[in-house]
Amino acid sequence: MKWCAIICLVFASVACNELRLAEPCDEQLCQLPDCRCSSTEIPGGLQPRDTPQFVLVTFDDNINHINIETYRNILYNRQNSDHCSSGFTFYINHEYNNYVFTNELYNQGFEIALHSISHQEPTTYWEEATLEIMEREFADQKGQMAHFANIPYNSIDGMRIPFLQLGGNTSYQMIADHGLLYDHTWLTIANIDPGMWPYTLDYASTQDCVIEPCPTASIPGVWVLPMITWRDLNNSPCPMVDNCPNAPALTDEEGWFQFILTNFERHYLGNRAPFGYYIHAWYLSVNPAVERALNRFLDLINNLNDAFLVNSRDVIEWVKNPVPVTEYKEQPCNTFVPTSCAAQSCGPIQAEHKGYDYWMQSCAPCTRVYPWLDNPLGV
């Protein structure tokens, strides 16, 4: 340590905390609950018939007065077969976000996660992002989200990078440094049948690198929740439901329902890796047949004895301590303490980064300027 400090003082450009290159996974050393090798093997050595089929329905981007109606219509008051409330995860970016509605979603028991402050283009911004940029976008957003939505800081565990653009090691290092648990950005088109289960970055990943650069370092304890892609009607991969190039007609409710089922059954009849329905809510609001098909699918899952709609972090917690579906159904339901929201309609608020004004719906007092990078609380 002494010599490292001296070298850093003499050679300021040398990073003494450089991450160590990840080595092939040692299954004897990498053991749950804190470490798991990248694998399509079911955690705990369970057989598929004994494994809960987790279903992850996630939504990207800000919460607003249009999509909140979609969420209220199809997500609220759902219950799984274990009599626990269904879970859904929202990867939220800051600009134009309604934090009063965000508080409402949290109080439904849904997971609030991070999708950056700026969500800016081009994608090279995220591809080349330094650790400092990732901290400004996500670590600062965690405090921002907790403050303006009045939700517990420690309830925010996960993130997804805009445009699904990985940035190598930097976002995962940021997760390790700032008390987050997992990332849900990394696509796989090779590990879908059987699907890849969540794993940690203690050792080198065997997951295919679809959108470079992928992490190469050993970053202990950080979880990867793989985004297992769908196959469209021409068997081409599609990560987000709303960007499948060859999908059923947008007015064909039955076609869409069967499309969802075909992709779900690849998981359910296989190794039961978590099945993801990843979408932007606008696609549902402008395509009622697609929304009705999703609603039917959610009803189906709620009535299956071995499938469960859950928050993304719930999957990680099960993987840490995998139990058979019979035992899983006997576990207590998740609990949380609802939070209040003293709703404020703030604006016009000057945005120093853009030179025009915003309005913001907040559970915290109105700000001096519009919150942004380097000033996430708008002080």
Buried (B, 14 or more C-beta within 10 A) or exposed (E): EEEEEEEBEEEEEEEEEEBEEBEEBEEEEBEEEEBBBBBBBBBBEBEBEBBBBBBBBBBBBBBBEEBBEBBBEBBBEBEBBBEBBBBBBBBBBBBBBBBBBBBBBBBBBBBBBBBBBBBBEEBEBBBEBEBEBBBBBBBBBBBBBBBBBBBEEEBBBBBBBBBBBBBBBBBBBBBBBBEBBBBBBBBBBBBBBBBBBBBBBBBBBBBBBBBEBBBBBBBBEBBBBBBBBBBBEEEEBBBBBBBBEEBBEBEBBEBBBEBBBEBBEBBBEBBBBBBBBBBBBBBBBEBEBBBBBBBBBBEBBBEEEBBBBBBBBBBBBBBBEBBBBEEBBEEEEBEEEEBEBEBBEBBEBBBEBEEEEBEBBBBBEEBEBBBBBEBBBBE
